[in-house]
Amino acid sequence: MKVSILFVLIIFLLFSSLFTFSLCKHDNDDYDIKVNTKVKDQGDEITVKVIIKNNHNHDHEHQPHKELDDIQDDKANRCKGFNINNNNSENDSDSLGSDIDGSGGDISNDSNNDNENNEENAKRLHNHGHHHHHDGRDICGCIFGRYGKDCRKRELEYQNSFIQWSNQFNRTYRADQFLLKYEAFKDSSRFIEQYKRENQNSTMELGLTQFSDMTHDEFLNIYTSKLYEFNLNETTPSNSPCSVNITQTIINSWNDGNQDFTQVQVIITNNGPTTIRSFSFKLNNIISIWEVETLSSNSYQLPNWVGNISSGSSHSFGYIQQSNQTTPLTDETSTCDELPTPTPTTPTSSCNANVTQTITSSWRENNQDYIQVETIITNIGQSIIQSYTFELNDIQSIWEIQTLSNNTFTLPNWKNSIEVGSSHTFGYIQKAYSINPLLSVNKVCQESSSSSSSNITTDEPSKSRLLKWSRPISIDWRTWGMVSKVKNQGSCGSCYAFSTVGALEAHYYRKNNRMLNLSEQNLVDCTRNYGNGECSGGWMHNCFRYIKENGGINLQSTYPYEGRVGLCRYNSGDAQSRISNYVMIKQHDEEDLANAVASVGPVSVAYDASTREFMYYSSGIYNSDSCDKYRTTHAVVVVGYGIENGVDFWIIKVKYIILCPI
């Protein structure tokens, strides 16, 4: 009997020695891991294989691969001993027993045994070069004892999820990266789980994305721009008799080592009832200035192509100054004229329409004046307008209207009538200096209460006023074919270039019914002197100014995107998509933005993409309480807006389409 007991004891010690050796056979210093993921299906278990270069050539010469378990320094080997399908099975004790729980699978053992085994585990970790930062936790990072089992179960779930995710996104890592990426992945998973628990009625869904193996700081450093933040500055009171409001905003500031510099945007707004015919001022220490005409070294006035500023309108210009703050405009002088009081038109019948036209842009090219006009036809009668035709001469481009002949136009097919009190808006570009009235206007109306119709042909005078109109409830310019394919900017902070190109491609298509693939790299390489930071961020208006002054931009096919900074290689012989002008809409004014998107088309915007919710956005209407409207970290293109379940949202073109609440 004693011999049998001794024999069993010897067998047990031998088995324990072999088991301990299997746990300790890997030394961190023994190998240098080069990752090349491969997927191997072992029944219900999927493991990621990685190639390991064996520097010492011992214990590994017949083992060219290591499993995910081994890369985690045997962490998963020990966790896998826990049977997630049967927490109370005695099989757990075979692999966990004295190795982890110190309980042999029996959670009723006293604390003395647990403490002894914990000390033994700590010694083993130290001997193998593993330094765990949490006392009282096992190799899985879990607490010893009964509560550690749930922890190990979650650990296995994270491992399986990480394997599936890494295969989905084809991720490979160096040995010194692996654990950091895995821990970042677990942190992402926990954030998503917590968000789902706390926001069950949210309008958006979060999920694992291509950014899930990054820390939040890594995401911000790689995918958002921090060149400078939009800094709202003071509104400068004006001493002009024409009721002018001047707002200056610092949009960039830097120091060359000896001197401070600022880049400032100035908006001159006519708040009075008069039209400003001229406006001049002085500014000192100017390094560069644009969108105004220079009279002398420090005196400036409105440019010739602007001419005047009508009541309620604005003119924007920018400058770079040797200073660390804005400087008020001085010696302002202006002249104004009273706007003519329009004579109201007395309706002569129940079929009546009012036409208002507003110049939204004007310029001079090749000694010829051009204007862009917004026209609104409003039914102010008592009958439904069933058709409306008119004539306009010297039209270069027209939209939201149907062309009957070279100079004759009518309502579009999708707008075959104008209800009482409703309007239809269209726009056109014309060779002209001022607005010309619609000619030979012919309306056909139907009485609301009967089928009788009346035909009236009139010439209606044009009245200039502010653009006020009822925009559509929703619009999506993708359905019009105006939005090009989504592109990937990579790790270069060039979102400003993609936003500029996205808007420009859309408007080129609208005018020419042809989509161009323009070069973002052209803007990354060539707009440094315009205030942009290459791969460190920039602003879209700097890009538009470059394109305007440069006479166009190159195609993607001749100037491909590289995702890094290079020398400016712009080829004037390949210039495409010349622009005559661009305008800035009101900052933080979503009504103004919606009007612009509805009436003009896609718009370049910047917003705060630094939230963790943005990292893991999966579907739905994106919304985050962490968003800061004064912090702009990402540039995109707004391509539409709409409403869903009572929630207003924007449609934006970015790396993927996101719906953002209005």
TORTOR-632019 format. One line per 4 residues: number of its first residue (from 1); their letters; for each residue x, y, z of C-alpha. Coordinates in steps of 0.5 Angstrom, whole numbers, plus 500, padded with zeros to 3 digits. Example, Ala and Ser with C-alpha at 12.3 -4.5 7.8 and 13.67 -1.06 7.14 Angstrom:
2
1) AS) 525,491,516  527,498,514
***
This chain:
662
1) MKVS) 500,500,500  506,505,502  509,503,495  503,505,491
5) ILFV) 502,511,495  509,513,494  509,511,486  503,515,485
9) LIIF) 506,521,489  512,520,484  508,520,478  504,526,481
13) LLFS) 511,530,482  513,528,475  507,531,472  507,537,475
17) SLFT) 515,538,473  513,537,466  507,542,467  511,547,470
21) FSLC) 516,546,464  511,547,459  509,554,462  516,556,463
25) KHDN) 519,554,456  519,561,453  523,566,455  522,574,452
29) DDYD) 529,575,450  529,568,446  526,571,440  524,577,436
33) IKVN) 517,577,433  516,579,426  508,579,425  505,576,419
37) TKVK) 498,574,420  495,567,418  488,564,420  488,557,422
41) DQGD) 481,553,423  482,548,429  475,546,429  471,551,434
45) EITV) 478,555,435  481,560,431  488,562,432  492,568,429
49) KVII) 499,565,427  505,570,427  512,568,424  518,569,430
53) KNNH) 525,570,428  529,565,433  535,569,435  538,564,440
57) NHDH) 536,558,436  534,553,442  527,551,444  524,554,438
61) EHQP) 528,551,432  522,546,430  517,552,432  517,557,426
65) HKEL) 510,560,429  507,562,435  500,563,437  496,569,439
69) DDIQ) 496,565,446  504,565,446  505,573,444  501,575,450
73) DDKA) 507,572,454  503,565,455  497,570,458  492,566,454
77) NRCK) 494,559,455  493,560,462  486,563,461  484,558,456
81) GFNI) 484,553,461  478,556,464  472,552,460  467,558,459
85) NNNN) 462,553,457  462,550,464  464,555,470  463,549,475
89) SEND) 466,543,472  472,540,475  476,540,468  477,547,470
93) SDSL) 482,545,476  486,541,471  489,547,468  487,552,473
97) GSDI) 488,549,479  494,550,483  497,554,477  491,560,477
101) DGSG) 486,559,483  490,555,488  484,552,489  484,546,485
105) GDIS) 477,548,482  474,548,489  472,555,491  471,553,498
109) NDSN) 479,553,500  481,557,505  484,564,504  491,561,507
113) NDNE) 492,556,501  490,562,496  495,567,499  500,561,498
117) NNEE) 499,560,491  498,567,490  505,568,492  508,562,488
121) NAKR) 504,565,482  508,572,483  515,568,484  513,565,477
125) LHNH) 511,571,473  518,574,476  522,568,474  519,569,467
129) GHHH) 520,576,466  513,578,467  512,584,471  504,585,472
133) HHDG) 502,592,475  496,589,479  498,585,486  493,580,487
137) RDIC) 491,578,480  493,572,475  497,572,469  490,574,465
141) GCIF) 490,580,469  484,577,473  483,577,481  485,570,484
145) GRYG) 479,566,486  472,565,485  471,572,481  477,571,477
149) KDCR) 473,566,473  468,571,470  474,576,468  477,570,465
153) KREL) 471,569,461  471,576,458  478,576,457  477,570,452
157) EYQN) 471,573,449  476,579,448  481,575,445  476,572,440
161) SFIQ) 473,578,438  480,581,437  482,575,432  476,576,428
165) WSNQ) 477,584,428  484,583,426  482,578,420  477,583,418
169) FNRT) 481,589,417  488,585,415  492,588,421  499,585,423
173) YRAD) 503,588,428  511,588,431  512,584,437  513,590,441
177) QFLL) 506,593,438  502,587,440  500,588,447  499,595,446
181) KYEA) 494,594,440  491,589,444  490,593,450  487,599,446
185) FKDS) 482,594,443  480,592,449  479,599,452  475,601,445
189) SRFI) 470,595,446  469,597,454  467,604,451  462,601,446
193) EQYK) 459,597,451  459,602,456  456,607,451  450,602,449
197) RENQ) 448,601,456  448,608,458  445,610,451  439,605,449
201) NSTM) 435,611,446  441,614,442  440,616,435  446,612,433
205) ELGL) 450,606,433  457,605,436  461,599,434  468,596,432
209) TQFS) 471,600,427  478,601,423  480,605,429  479,600,434
213) DMTH) 486,598,436  488,606,437  488,610,443  484,616,443
217) DEFL) 490,620,443  493,616,437  487,617,433  487,625,434
221) NIYT) 494,625,432  493,621,426  486,623,423  485,630,426
225) SKLY) 488,637,425  491,641,430  494,646,426  490,652,429
229) EFNL) 483,653,432  478,658,430  479,664,435  473,668,434
233) NETT) 475,675,436  472,682,437  467,686,433  470,693,431
237) PSNS) 465,699,432  466,703,425  465,710,425  462,710,418
241) PCSV) 456,714,417  453,708,413  452,703,419  458,699,417
245) NITQ) 459,693,422  466,690,422  468,683,425  475,681,425
249) TIIN) 477,673,426  484,670,427  484,664,424  492,663,424
253) SWND) 498,665,428  505,663,429  512,665,431  518,665,426
257) GNQD) 523,665,432  523,673,433  516,675,431  509,674,432
261) FTQV) 504,673,426  497,673,425  492,671,419  486,675,420
265) QVII) 479,674,416  475,681,416  468,681,414  465,688,412
269) TNNG) 457,688,413  452,693,411  447,694,417  444,700,414
273) PTTI) 438,701,409  443,704,404  448,701,399  455,702,400
277) RSFS) 458,705,394  465,705,396  469,704,403  476,705,404
281) FKLN) 481,704,410  488,704,413  492,698,416  499,698,418
285) NIIS) 504,692,418  501,688,413  505,683,410  500,680,405
289) IWEV) 492,682,404  487,679,399  480,681,396  481,688,397
293) ETLS) 485,693,392  491,697,395  491,704,394  498,705,398
297) SNSY) 503,702,403  497,702,408  491,704,405  486,700,402
301) QLPN) 479,700,399  473,695,396  476,691,389  473,693,383
305) WVGN) 469,687,382  465,688,388  463,695,387  458,696,392
309) ISSG) 455,693,398  448,692,398  444,693,405  444,687,409
313) SSHS) 450,684,405  457,683,406  464,683,403  470,679,406
317) FGYI) 477,680,406  484,677,409  491,679,411  497,677,414
321) QQSN) 500,682,419  506,682,424  502,682,430  499,677,435
325) QTTP) 492,680,435  488,684,431  488,691,429  482,696,428
329) LTDE) 481,699,421  482,706,421  481,712,417  474,709,414
333) TSTC) 471,713,409  465,711,405  459,713,401  452,711,401
337) DELP) 446,711,396  439,710,398  435,704,395  430,706,391
341) TPTP) 423,704,394  420,699,390  412,700,387  408,695,389
345) TTPT) 405,691,383  397,691,384  394,684,382  390,685,376
349) SSCN) 387,678,376  387,672,381  393,669,377  399,673,379
353) ANVT) 406,672,381  412,676,384  419,675,381  425,677,386
357) QTIT) 432,677,383  439,677,387  446,678,385  450,673,389
361) SSWR) 456,674,386  460,678,380  466,678,377  470,680,371
365) ENNQ) 474,676,366  477,677,359  474,684,359  467,682,360
369) DYIQ) 462,683,366  459,676,369  454,676,375  451,670,378
373) VETI) 443,671,380  438,668,385  431,668,382  425,667,386
377) ITNI) 418,666,383  412,667,388  405,666,387  402,671,390
381) GQSI) 395,670,387  389,666,388  390,661,383  395,655,382
385) IQSY) 400,657,377  400,651,372  406,653,367  411,659,367
389) TFEL) 415,661,361  420,667,360  426,669,356  433,671,358
393) NDIQ) 439,673,354  446,672,354  445,666,359  452,662,360
397) SIWE) 449,657,365  442,656,368  440,651,373  433,648,377
401) IQTL) 429,650,371  428,647,364  431,650,357  426,650,351
405) SNNT) 430,654,347  437,658,347  433,664,351  427,661,353
409) FTLP) 426,657,359  420,654,363  419,651,370  422,644,370
413) NWKN) 418,637,370  419,636,377  416,642,379  410,643,374
417) SIEV) 406,648,378  407,653,383  401,653,389  398,659,392
421) GSSH) 403,662,397  409,658,394  415,659,391  420,656,386
425) TFGY) 428,658,386  433,658,380  439,661,379  443,663,373
429) IQKA) 450,666,370  449,672,365  454,676,361  452,683,365
433) YSIN) 454,688,370  447,688,373  440,684,373  436,684,367
437) PLLS) 428,683,368  425,676,365  422,678,359  416,675,355
441) VNKV) 413,672,361  407,668,360  403,664,366  398,659,365
445) CQES) 393,659,372  388,654,374  383,657,379  383,653,385
449) SSSS) 375,652,385  374,651,378  377,648,372  377,655,368
453) SSNI) 384,658,366  386,664,364  392,666,360  396,673,362
457) TTDE) 402,675,358  406,681,362  413,683,363  415,684,370
461) PSKS) 420,688,373  426,686,377  426,688,384  433,687,388
465) RLLK) 432,684,395  435,680,400  435,672,399  429,670,403
469) WSRP) 426,663,401  423,657,403  428,651,402  426,644,401
473) ISID) 425,640,407  430,635,405  435,635,400  441,629,398
477) WRTW) 445,632,392  448,624,392  441,623,388  443,628,383
481) GMVS) 450,625,381  454,631,384  458,627,389  464,624,387
485) KVKN) 466,617,390  469,617,398  477,618,398  481,616,403
489) QGSC) 486,621,406  491,616,410  495,618,416  496,625,412
493) GSCY) 492,631,416  490,633,409  482,633,410  482,641,408
497) AFST) 484,639,401  479,633,401  474,638,403  476,643,398
501) VGAL) 476,638,392  470,634,394  466,641,394  469,643,387
505) EAHY) 468,637,384  460,637,385  460,644,383  464,643,377
509) YRKN) 459,637,375  453,641,376  455,646,371  458,642,366
513) NRML) 454,635,367  461,632,368  465,629,374  472,631,374
517) NLSE) 477,627,379  481,633,382  488,633,385  488,633,393
521) QNLV) 496,632,393  496,639,389  493,643,395  497,639,400
525) DCTR) 504,641,396  502,648,394  498,652,399  503,653,404
529) NYGN) 504,660,402  497,661,403  497,659,410  496,651,410
533) GECS) 500,646,414  501,641,409  500,634,412  498,638,419
537) GGWM) 492,641,417  489,647,414  483,651,411  479,650,405
541) HNCF) 478,658,404  486,658,403  485,652,398  480,656,394
545) RYIK) 484,662,394  490,658,391  485,655,386  482,662,384
549) ENGG) 489,666,383  493,660,380  488,659,375  485,652,377
553) INLQ) 488,645,379  491,639,377  487,632,376  488,626,380
557) STYP) 491,622,374  497,627,373  498,629,380  496,623,384
561) YEGR) 495,623,392  501,620,396  499,622,403  505,625,405
565) VGLC) 508,632,403  512,633,397  515,639,392  509,643,389
569) RYNS) 509,640,382  503,644,379  502,644,371  499,650,369
573) GDAQ) 498,646,362  493,641,366  489,646,370  482,644,371
577) SRIS) 476,647,374  478,655,374  473,658,379  472,666,379
581) NYVM) 470,667,386  468,663,393  464,666,399  464,664,406
585) IKQH) 457,663,410  456,665,417  460,661,422  455,657,427
589) DEED) 449,659,423  446,652,421  440,656,418  445,660,413
593) LANA) 448,653,412  442,650,410  440,655,405  447,655,402
597) VASV) 446,647,401  439,647,398  440,653,393  447,652,391
601) GPVS) 450,645,393  455,642,397  459,646,402  466,645,405
605) VAYD) 465,645,412  469,644,419  467,641,425  469,637,431
609) ASTR) 471,630,430  475,629,436  470,625,440  471,618,442
613) EFMY) 464,617,439  466,619,432  472,614,433  467,608,433
617) YSSG) 461,611,429  457,605,426  450,608,423  445,612,425
621) IYNS) 445,620,426  451,622,430  451,626,436  456,627,441
625) DSCD) 455,631,448  463,632,447  462,636,441  465,643,441
629) KYRT) 463,648,436  469,652,437  474,647,436  475,645,429
633) THAV) 479,638,428  476,635,421  474,638,414  468,635,410
637) VVVG) 463,636,405  456,637,407  452,634,401  445,635,404
641) YGIE) 440,635,410  434,631,412  429,629,418  428,622,421
645) NGVD) 424,621,427  423,628,428  431,629,428  434,634,423
649) FWII) 441,631,421  446,633,416  449,628,410  457,629,410
653) KVKY) 462,626,405  468,624,409  472,617,410  465,614,410
657) IILC) 458,618,410  455,620,417  449,623,419  450,629,424
661) PI) 444,632,428  442,639,426
***
